[in-house]
Amino acid sequence: MNKPAKTALTALLLGGIAALTAPAAHAGALDDTLDNTGLPQGIAALDTSLDAAFEQANRHYEND
């Protein structure tokens, strides 16, 4: 994978993490609704998975 593609992948991963975690930051009734759906836990699990994927991609990038 070339450097521009790696940079784009990194930006996509970071942007996805930010976009997916933003809804959980709202206060009030929305938090109660989200808590009842289990969505925050799902977002946290996805965030953890994306973090792991990002770290693996970064290690791969550093080894190239």
PDB file with SEQRES, HELIX, SHEET and CRYST1 records, atoms N, CA, C and O in Angstrom:
SEQRES   1 A   64  MET ASN LYS PRO ALA LYS THR ALA LEU THR ALA LEU LEU          
SEQRES   2 A   64  LEU GLY GLY ILE ALA ALA LEU THR ALA PRO ALA ALA HIS          
SEQRES   3 A   64  ALA GLY ALA LEU ASP ASP THR LEU ASP ASN THR GLY LEU          
SEQRES   4 A   64  PRO GLN GLY ILE ALA ALA LEU ASP THR SER LEU ASP ALA          
SEQRES   5 A   64  ALA PHE GLU GLN ALA ASN ARG HIS TYR GLU ASN ASP              
HELIX    1 AA1 LYS A    3  THR A   21  1                                  19    
HELIX    2 AA2 ALA A   22  ALA A   25  5                                   4    
HELIX    3 AA3 ALA A   29  THR A   37  1                                   9    
HELIX    4 AA4 LEU A   39  ASN A   63  1                                  25    
CRYST1    1.000    1.000    1.000  90.00  90.00  90.00 P 1           1          
ATOM      1  N   MET A   1       0.855  -1.173   0.000  1.00  0.00           N  
ATOM      2  CA  MET A   1       0.000   0.000   0.000  1.00  0.00           C  
ATOM      3  C   MET A   1       0.900   1.235   0.000  1.00  0.00           C  
ATOM      4  O   MET A   1       1.861   1.308   0.767  1.00  0.00           O  
ATOM      5  N   ASN A   2       0.588   2.203  -0.861  1.00  0.00           N  
ATOM      6  CA  ASN A   2       1.430   3.396  -0.937  1.00  0.00           C  
ATOM      7  C   ASN A   2       1.077   4.398   0.164  1.00  0.00           C  
ATOM      8  O   ASN A   2       0.039   4.284   0.816  1.00  0.00           O  
ATOM      9  N   LYS A   3       1.952   5.369   0.355  1.00  0.00           N  
ATOM     10  CA  LYS A   3       1.782   6.315   1.456  1.00  0.00           C  
ATOM     11  C   LYS A   3       0.484   7.118   1.368  1.00  0.00           C  
ATOM     12  O   LYS A   3      -0.174   7.273   2.397  1.00  0.00           O  
ATOM     13  N   PRO A   4       0.067   7.645   0.198  1.00  0.00           N  
ATOM     14  CA  PRO A   4      -1.214   8.371   0.146  1.00  0.00           C  
ATOM     15  C   PRO A   4      -2.400   7.493   0.544  1.00  0.00           C  
ATOM     16  O   PRO A   4      -3.332   7.966   1.196  1.00  0.00           O  
ATOM     17  N   ALA A   5      -2.369   6.233   0.159  1.00  0.00           N  
ATOM     18  CA  ALA A   5      -3.454   5.325   0.532  1.00  0.00           C  
ATOM     19  C   ALA A   5      -3.455   5.082   2.036  1.00  0.00           C  
ATOM     20  O   ALA A   5      -4.516   5.024   2.656  1.00  0.00           O  
ATOM     21  N   LYS A   6      -2.269   4.940   2.622  1.00  0.00           N  
ATOM     22  CA  LYS A   6      -2.171   4.748   4.070  1.00  0.00           C  
ATOM     23  C   LYS A   6      -2.661   5.986   4.812  1.00  0.00           C  
ATOM     24  O   LYS A   6      -3.341   5.874   5.832  1.00  0.00           O  
ATOM     25  N   THR A   7      -2.317   7.160   4.302  1.00  0.00           N  
ATOM     26  CA  THR A   7      -2.766   8.408   4.917  1.00  0.00           C  
ATOM     27  C   THR A   7      -4.281   8.512   4.839  1.00  0.00           C  
ATOM     28  O   THR A   7      -4.926   8.922   5.804  1.00  0.00           O  
ATOM     29  N   ALA A   8      -4.850   8.145   3.700  1.00  0.00           N  
ATOM     30  CA  ALA A   8      -6.305   8.182   3.537  1.00  0.00           C  
ATOM     31  C   ALA A   8      -6.977   7.192   4.478  1.00  0.00           C  
ATOM     32  O   ALA A   8      -8.007   7.510   5.073  1.00  0.00           O  
ATOM     33  N   LEU A   9      -6.414   6.003   4.621  1.00  0.00           N  
ATOM     34  CA  LEU A   9      -6.965   5.004   5.528  1.00  0.00           C  
ATOM     35  C   LEU A   9      -6.917   5.502   6.964  1.00  0.00           C  
ATOM     36  O   LEU A   9      -7.885   5.336   7.707  1.00  0.00           O  
ATOM     37  N   THR A  10      -5.820   6.102   7.360  1.00  0.00           N  
ATOM     38  CA  THR A  10      -5.691   6.656   8.704  1.00  0.00           C  
ATOM     39  C   THR A  10      -6.745   7.728   8.944  1.00  0.00           C  
ATOM     40  O   THR A  10      -7.398   7.730   9.987  1.00  0.00           O  
ATOM     41  N   ALA A  11      -6.918   8.634   7.995  1.00  0.00           N  
ATOM     42  CA  ALA A  11      -7.918   9.695   8.129  1.00  0.00           C  
ATOM     43  C   ALA A  11      -9.319   9.108   8.215  1.00  0.00           C  
ATOM     44  O   ALA A  11     -10.144   9.581   8.997  1.00  0.00           O  
ATOM     45  N   LEU A  12      -9.594   8.085   7.420  1.00  0.00           N  
ATOM     46  CA  LEU A  12     -10.903   7.443   7.442  1.00  0.00           C  
ATOM     47  C   LEU A  12     -11.169   6.796   8.792  1.00  0.00           C  
ATOM     48  O   LEU A  12     -12.261   6.938   9.341  1.00  0.00           O  
ATOM     49  N   LEU A  13     -10.191   6.093   9.330  1.00  0.00           N  
ATOM     50  CA  LEU A  13     -10.358   5.457  10.635  1.00  0.00           C  
ATOM     51  C   LEU A  13     -10.589   6.483  11.735  1.00  0.00           C  
ATOM     52  O   LEU A  13     -11.488   6.322  12.560  1.00  0.00           O  
ATOM     53  N   LEU A  14      -9.781   7.533  11.747  1.00  0.00           N  
ATOM     54  CA  LEU A  14      -9.936   8.558  12.779  1.00  0.00           C  
ATOM     55  C   LEU A  14     -11.261   9.292  12.631  1.00  0.00           C  
ATOM     56  O   LEU A  14     -11.925   9.576  13.629  1.00  0.00           O  
ATOM     57  N   GLY A  15     -11.651   9.601  11.408  1.00  0.00           N  
ATOM     58  CA  GLY A  15     -12.929  10.265  11.172  1.00  0.00           C  
ATOM     59  C   GLY A  15     -14.098   9.391  11.580  1.00  0.00           C  
ATOM     60  O   GLY A  15     -15.080   9.879  12.139  1.00  0.00           O  
ATOM     61  N   GLY A  16     -13.998   8.104  11.303  1.00  0.00           N  
ATOM     62  CA  GLY A  16     -15.059   7.179  11.690  1.00  0.00           C  
ATOM     63  C   GLY A  16     -15.201   7.074  13.191  1.00  0.00           C  
ATOM     64  O   GLY A  16     -16.319   7.034  13.706  1.00  0.00           O  
ATOM     65  N   ILE A  17     -14.098   7.030  13.896  1.00  0.00           N  
ATOM     66  CA  ILE A  17     -14.139   6.983  15.358  1.00  0.00           C  
ATOM     67  C   ILE A  17     -14.801   8.238  15.900  1.00  0.00           C  
ATOM     68  O   ILE A  17     -15.668   8.157  16.769  1.00  0.00           O  
ATOM     69  N   ALA A  18     -14.403   9.390  15.398  1.00  0.00           N  
ATOM     70  CA  ALA A  18     -14.986  10.651  15.866  1.00  0.00           C  
ATOM     71  C   ALA A  18     -16.476  10.710  15.564  1.00  0.00           C  
ATOM     72  O   ALA A  18     -17.260  11.137  16.411  1.00  0.00           O  
ATOM     73  N   ALA A  19     -16.874  10.291  14.375  1.00  0.00           N  
ATOM     74  CA  ALA A  19     -18.284  10.346  13.987  1.00  0.00           C  
ATOM     75  C   ALA A  19     -19.126   9.379  14.806  1.00  0.00           C  
ATOM     76  O   ALA A  19     -20.259   9.697  15.169  1.00  0.00           O  
ATOM     77  N   LEU A  20     -18.593   8.218  15.097  1.00  0.00           N  
ATOM     78  CA  LEU A  20     -19.369   7.224  15.826  1.00  0.00           C  
ATOM     79  C   LEU A  20     -19.462   7.521  17.310  1.00  0.00           C  
ATOM     80  O   LEU A  20     -20.439   7.130  17.950  1.00  0.00           O  
ATOM     81  N   THR A  21     -18.499   8.184  17.862  1.00  0.00           N  
ATOM     82  CA  THR A  21     -18.543   8.478  19.290  1.00  0.00           C  
ATOM     83  C   THR A  21     -19.267   9.776  19.591  1.00  0.00           C  
ATOM     84  O   THR A  21     -19.670   9.989  20.735  1.00  0.00           O  
ATOM     85  N   ALA A  22     -19.448  10.652  18.615  1.00  0.00           N  
ATOM     86  CA  ALA A  22     -20.109  11.940  18.846  1.00  0.00           C  
ATOM     87  C   ALA A  22     -21.541  11.806  19.361  1.00  0.00           C  
ATOM     88  O   ALA A  22     -21.898  12.540  20.283  1.00  0.00           O  
ATOM     89  N   PRO A  23     -22.392  10.912  18.824  1.00  0.00           N  
ATOM     90  CA  PRO A  23     -23.771  10.853  19.323  1.00  0.00           C  
ATOM     91  C   PRO A  23     -23.865  10.522  20.806  1.00  0.00           C  
ATOM     92  O   PRO A  23     -24.808  10.954  21.469  1.00  0.00           O  
ATOM     93  N   ALA A  24     -22.917   9.771  21.338  1.00  0.00           N  
ATOM     94  CA  ALA A  24     -22.957   9.399  22.750  1.00  0.00           C  
ATOM     95  C   ALA A  24     -22.652  10.583  23.665  1.00  0.00           C  
ATOM     96  O   ALA A  24     -22.848  10.493  24.877  1.00  0.00           O  
ATOM     97  N   ALA A  25     -22.179  11.683  23.101  1.00  0.00           N  
ATOM     98  CA  ALA A  25     -21.799  12.833  23.916  1.00  0.00           C  
ATOM     99  C   ALA A  25     -22.975  13.754  24.228  1.00  0.00           C  
ATOM    100  O   ALA A  25     -22.837  14.638  25.073  1.00  0.00           O  
ATOM    101  N   HIS A  26     -24.132  13.579  23.574  1.00  0.00           N  
ATOM    102  CA  HIS A  26     -25.283  14.443  23.829  1.00  0.00           C  
ATOM    103  C   HIS A  26     -25.842  14.178  25.220  1.00  0.00           C  
ATOM    104  O   HIS A  26     -25.774  13.057  25.724  1.00  0.00           O  
ATOM    105  N   ALA A  27     -26.400  15.228  25.839  1.00  0.00           N  
ATOM    106  CA  ALA A  27     -26.899  15.111  27.212  1.00  0.00           C  
ATOM    107  C   ALA A  27     -28.415  14.964  27.241  1.00  0.00           C  
ATOM    108  O   ALA A  27     -29.096  15.180  26.238  1.00  0.00           O  
ATOM    109  N   GLY A  28     -28.929  14.592  28.411  1.00  0.00           N  
ATOM    110  CA  GLY A  28     -30.370  14.612  28.648  1.00  0.00           C  
ATOM    111  C   GLY A  28     -31.102  13.383  28.157  1.00  0.00           C  
ATOM    112  O   GLY A  28     -30.625  12.254  28.275  1.00  0.00           O  
ATOM    113  N   ALA A  29     -32.294  13.640  27.592  1.00  0.00           N  
ATOM    114  CA  ALA A  29     -33.183  12.553  27.182  1.00  0.00           C  
ATOM    115  C   ALA A  29     -32.546  11.656  26.133  1.00  0.00           C  
ATOM    116  O   ALA A  29     -32.781  10.448  26.119  1.00  0.00           O  
ATOM    117  N   LEU A  30     -31.751  12.237  25.266  1.00  0.00           N  
ATOM    118  CA  LEU A  30     -31.104  11.424  24.240  1.00  0.00           C  
ATOM    119  C   LEU A  30     -30.200  10.377  24.875  1.00  0.00           C  
ATOM    120  O   LEU A  30     -30.162   9.236  24.414  1.00  0.00           O  
ATOM    121  N   ASP A  31     -29.475  10.744  25.921  1.00  0.00           N  
ATOM    122  CA  ASP A  31     -28.627   9.772  26.612  1.00  0.00           C  
ATOM    123  C   ASP A  31     -29.463   8.632  27.179  1.00  0.00           C  
ATOM    124  O   ASP A  31     -29.081   7.467  27.073  1.00  0.00           O  
ATOM    125  N   ASP A  32     -30.613   8.967  27.785  1.00  0.00           N  
ATOM    126  CA  ASP A  32     -31.482   7.930  28.341  1.00  0.00           C  
ATOM    127  C   ASP A  32     -31.958   6.982  27.246  1.00  0.00           C  
ATOM    128  O   ASP A  32     -31.972   5.765  27.430  1.00  0.00           O  
ATOM    129  N   THR A  33     -32.346   7.547  26.112  1.00  0.00           N  
ATOM    130  CA  THR A  33     -32.808   6.722  24.993  1.00  0.00           C  
ATOM    131  C   THR A  33     -31.686   5.830  24.485  1.00  0.00           C  
ATOM    132  O   THR A  33     -31.891   4.639  24.254  1.00  0.00           O  
ATOM    133  N   LEU A  34     -30.502   6.403  24.311  1.00  0.00           N  
ATOM    134  CA  LEU A  34     -29.368   5.614  23.832  1.00  0.00           C  
ATOM    135  C   LEU A  34     -28.996   4.520  24.823  1.00  0.00           C  
ATOM    136  O   LEU A  34     -28.677   3.400  24.425  1.00  0.00           O  
ATOM    137  N   ASP A  35     -29.035   4.841  26.113  1.00  0.00           N  
ATOM    138  CA  ASP A  35     -28.696   3.841  27.119  1.00  0.00           C  
ATOM    139  C   ASP A  35     -29.653   2.657  27.047  1.00  0.00           C  
ATOM    140  O   ASP A  35     -29.245   1.509  27.226  1.00  0.00           O  
ATOM    141  N   ASN A  36     -30.929   2.940  26.785  1.00  0.00           N  
ATOM    142  CA  ASN A  36     -31.926   1.873  26.713  1.00  0.00           C  
ATOM    143  C   ASN A  36     -31.753   0.998  25.473  1.00  0.00           C  
ATOM    144  O   ASN A  36     -32.190  -0.153  25.469  1.00  0.00           O  
ATOM    145  N   THR A  37     -31.134   1.514  24.440  1.00  0.00           N  
ATOM    146  CA  THR A  37     -30.941   0.732  23.215  1.00  0.00           C  
ATOM    147  C   THR A  37     -29.656  -0.082  23.233  1.00  0.00           C  
ATOM    148  O   THR A  37     -29.498  -1.011  22.441  1.00  0.00           O  
ATOM    149  N   GLY A  38     -28.746   0.257  24.121  1.00  0.00           N  
ATOM    150  CA  GLY A  38     -27.449  -0.413  24.137  1.00  0.00           C  
ATOM    151  C   GLY A  38     -26.490   0.148  23.100  1.00  0.00           C  
ATOM    152  O   GLY A  38     -25.392  -0.376  22.917  1.00  0.00           O  
ATOM    153  N   LEU A  39     -26.902   1.212  22.421  1.00  0.00           N  
ATOM    154  CA  LEU A  39     -26.062   1.793  21.377  1.00  0.00           C  
ATOM    155  C   LEU A  39     -24.706   2.274  21.896  1.00  0.00           C  
ATOM    156  O   LEU A  39     -23.693   2.041  21.238  1.00  0.00           O  
ATOM    157  N   PRO A  40     -24.654   2.940  23.061  1.00  0.00           N  
ATOM    158  CA  PRO A  40     -23.327   3.380  23.537  1.00  0.00           C  
ATOM    159  C   PRO A  40     -22.345   2.223  23.726  1.00  0.00           C  
ATOM    160  O   PRO A  40     -21.155   2.361  23.443  1.00  0.00           O  
ATOM    161  N   GLN A  41     -22.845   1.086  24.205  1.00  0.00           N  
ATOM    162  CA  GLN A  41     -21.961  -0.067  24.380  1.00  0.00           C  
ATOM    163  C   GLN A  41     -21.485  -0.584  23.025  1.00  0.00           C  
ATOM    164  O   GLN A  41     -20.334  -0.993  22.874  1.00  0.00           O  
ATOM    165  N   GLY A  42     -22.381  -0.561  22.048  1.00  0.00           N  
ATOM    166  CA  GLY A  42     -21.998  -0.982  20.702  1.00  0.00           C  
ATOM    167  C   GLY A  42     -20.967  -0.051  20.097  1.00  0.00           C  
ATOM    168  O   GLY A  42     -20.017  -0.488  19.447  1.00  0.00           O  
ATOM    169  N   ILE A  43     -21.169   1.250  20.323  1.00  0.00           N  
ATOM    170  CA  ILE A  43     -20.218   2.239  19.814  1.00  0.00           C  
ATOM    171  C   ILE A  43     -18.865   2.056  20.494  1.00  0.00           C  
ATOM    172  O   ILE A  43     -17.822   2.131  19.843  1.00  0.00           O  
ATOM    173  N   ALA A  44     -18.885   1.817  21.799  1.00  0.00           N  
ATOM    174  CA  ALA A  44     -17.630   1.615  22.527  1.00  0.00           C  
ATOM    175  C   ALA A  44     -16.896   0.380  22.001  1.00  0.00           C  
ATOM    176  O   ALA A  44     -15.674   0.400  21.849  1.00  0.00           O  
ATOM    177  N   ALA A  45     -17.639  -0.690  21.725  1.00  0.00           N  
ATOM    178  CA  ALA A  45     -17.015  -1.905  21.196  1.00  0.00           C  
ATOM    179  C   ALA A  45     -16.437  -1.651  19.805  1.00  0.00           C  
ATOM    180  O   ALA A  45     -15.337  -2.106  19.491  1.00  0.00           O  
ATOM    181  N   LEU A  46     -17.182  -0.925  18.979  1.00  0.00           N  
ATOM    182  CA  LEU A  46     -16.691  -0.604  17.638  1.00  0.00           C  
ATOM    183  C   LEU A  46     -15.471   0.305  17.722  1.00  0.00           C  
ATOM    184  O   LEU A  46     -14.509   0.141  16.971  1.00  0.00           O  
ATOM    185  N   ASP A  47     -15.520   1.263  18.639  1.00  0.00           N  
ATOM    186  CA  ASP A  47     -14.389   2.170  18.835  1.00  0.00           C  
ATOM    187  C   ASP A  47     -13.134   1.381  19.211  1.00  0.00           C  
ATOM    188  O   ASP A  47     -12.044   1.648  18.706  1.00  0.00           O  
ATOM    189  N   THR A  48     -13.305   0.411  20.100  1.00  0.00           N  
ATOM    190  CA  THR A  48     -12.179  -0.432  20.507  1.00  0.00           C  
ATOM    191  C   THR A  48     -11.643  -1.228  19.318  1.00  0.00           C  
ATOM    192  O   THR A  48     -10.432  -1.353  19.142  1.00  0.00           O  
ATOM    193  N   SER A  49     -12.555  -1.764  18.504  1.00  0.00           N  
ATOM    194  CA  SER A  49     -12.137  -2.520  17.323  1.00  0.00           C  
ATOM    195  C   SER A  49     -11.401  -1.633  16.333  1.00  0.00           C  
ATOM    196  O   SER A  49     -10.387  -2.036  15.762  1.00  0.00           O  
ATOM    197  N   LEU A  50     -11.916  -0.415  16.131  1.00  0.00           N  
ATOM    198  CA  LEU A  50     -11.267   0.512  15.206  1.00  0.00           C  
ATOM    199  C   LEU A  50      -9.901   0.937  15.730  1.00  0.00           C  
ATOM    200  O   LEU A  50      -8.950   1.082  14.961  1.00  0.00           O  
ATOM    201  N   ASP A  51      -9.807   1.136  17.051  1.00  0.00           N  
ATOM    202  CA  ASP A  51      -8.507   1.476  17.640  1.00  0.00           C  
ATOM    203  C   ASP A  51      -7.496   0.363  17.378  1.00  0.00           C  
ATOM    204  O   ASP A  51      -6.350   0.626  17.014  1.00  0.00           O  
ATOM    205  N   ALA A  52      -7.929  -0.874  17.567  1.00  0.00           N  
ATOM    206  CA  ALA A  52      -7.030  -2.006  17.342  1.00  0.00           C  
ATOM    207  C   ALA A  52      -6.622  -2.084  15.870  1.00  0.00           C  
ATOM    208  O   ALA A  52      -5.460  -2.336  15.555  1.00  0.00           O  
ATOM    209  N   ALA A  53      -7.585  -1.866  14.976  1.00  0.00           N  
ATOM    210  CA  ALA A  53      -7.278  -1.902  13.544  1.00  0.00           C  
ATOM    211  C   ALA A  53      -6.321  -0.776  13.167  1.00  0.00           C  
ATOM    212  O   ALA A  53      -5.403  -0.968  12.370  1.00  0.00           O  
ATOM    213  N   PHE A  54      -6.544   0.399  13.747  1.00  0.00           N  
ATOM    214  CA  PHE A  54      -5.662   1.533  13.476  1.00  0.00           C  
ATOM    215  C   PHE A  54      -4.243   1.244  13.958  1.00  0.00           C  
ATOM    216  O   PHE A  54      -3.276   1.521  13.248  1.00  0.00           O  
ATOM    217  N   GLU A  55      -4.117   0.690  15.155  1.00  0.00           N  
ATOM    218  CA  GLU A  55      -2.794   0.370  15.684  1.00  0.00           C  
ATOM    219  C   GLU A  55      -2.090  -0.668  14.805  1.00  0.00           C  
ATOM    220  O   GLU A  55      -0.891  -0.562  14.548  1.00  0.00           O  
ATOM    221  N   GLN A  56      -2.841  -1.664  14.350  1.00  0.00           N  
ATOM    222  CA  GLN A  56      -2.254  -2.684  13.483  1.00  0.00           C  
ATOM    223  C   GLN A  56      -1.820  -2.071  12.154  1.00  0.00           C  
ATOM    224  O   GLN A  56      -0.736  -2.370  11.652  1.00  0.00           O  
ATOM    225  N   ALA A  57      -2.668  -1.214  11.585  1.00  0.00           N  
ATOM    226  CA  ALA A  57      -2.316  -0.554  10.325  1.00  0.00           C  
ATOM    227  C   ALA A  57      -1.099   0.342  10.511  1.00  0.00           C  
ATOM    228  O   ALA A  57      -0.237   0.420   9.636  1.00  0.00           O  
ATOM    229  N   ASN A  58      -1.033   1.009  11.644  1.00  0.00           N  
ATOM    230  CA  ASN A  58       0.093   1.896  11.924  1.00  0.00           C  
ATOM    231  C   ASN A  58       1.389   1.096  12.064  1.00  0.00           C  
ATOM    232  O   ASN A  58       2.432   1.508  11.558  1.00  0.00           O  
ATOM    233  N   ARG A  59       1.320  -0.045  12.749  1.00  0.00           N  
ATOM    234  CA  ARG A  59       2.513  -0.900  12.878  1.00  0.00           C  
ATOM    235  C   ARG A  59       2.953  -1.394  11.503  1.00  0.00           C  
ATOM    236  O   ARG A  59       4.144  -1.435  11.197  1.00  0.00           O  
ATOM    237  N   HIS A  60       1.976  -1.766  10.681  1.00  0.00           N  
ATOM    238  CA  HIS A  60       2.291  -2.230   9.325  1.00  0.00           C  
ATOM    239  C   HIS A  60       2.947  -1.107   8.527  1.00  0.00           C  
ATOM    240  O   HIS A  60       3.915  -1.331   7.801  1.00  0.00           O  
ATOM    241  N   TYR A  61       2.412   0.095   8.670  1.00  0.00           N  
ATOM    242  CA  TYR A  61       2.952   1.262   7.969  1.00  0.00           C  
ATOM    243  C   TYR A  61       4.387   1.539   8.409  1.00  0.00           C  
ATOM    244  O   TYR A  61       5.247   1.834   7.578  1.00  0.00           O  
ATOM    245  N   GLU A  62       4.647   1.447   9.712  1.00  0.00           N  
ATOM    246  CA  GLU A  62       5.987   1.717  10.231  1.00  0.00           C  
ATOM    247  C   GLU A  62       6.987   0.660   9.768  1.00  0.00           C  
ATOM    248  O   GLU A  62       8.178   0.945   9.650  1.00  0.00           O  
ATOM    249  N   ASN A  63       6.513  -0.553   9.507  1.00  0.00           N  
ATOM    250  CA  ASN A  63       7.400  -1.640   9.081  1.00  0.00           C  
ATOM    251  C   ASN A  63       7.694  -1.610   7.590  1.00  0.00           C  
ATOM    252  O   ASN A  63       8.586  -2.321   7.127  1.00  0.00           O  
ATOM    253  N   ASP A  64       6.965  -0.805   6.832  1.00  0.00           N  
ATOM    254  CA  ASP A  64       7.203  -0.719   5.372  1.00  0.00           C  
ATOM    255  C   ASP A  64       8.455   0.045   5.051  1.00  0.00           C  
ATOM    256  O   ASP A  64       8.795   0.207   3.879  1.00  0.00           O  
TER     257      ASP A  64                                                      
END                                                                             
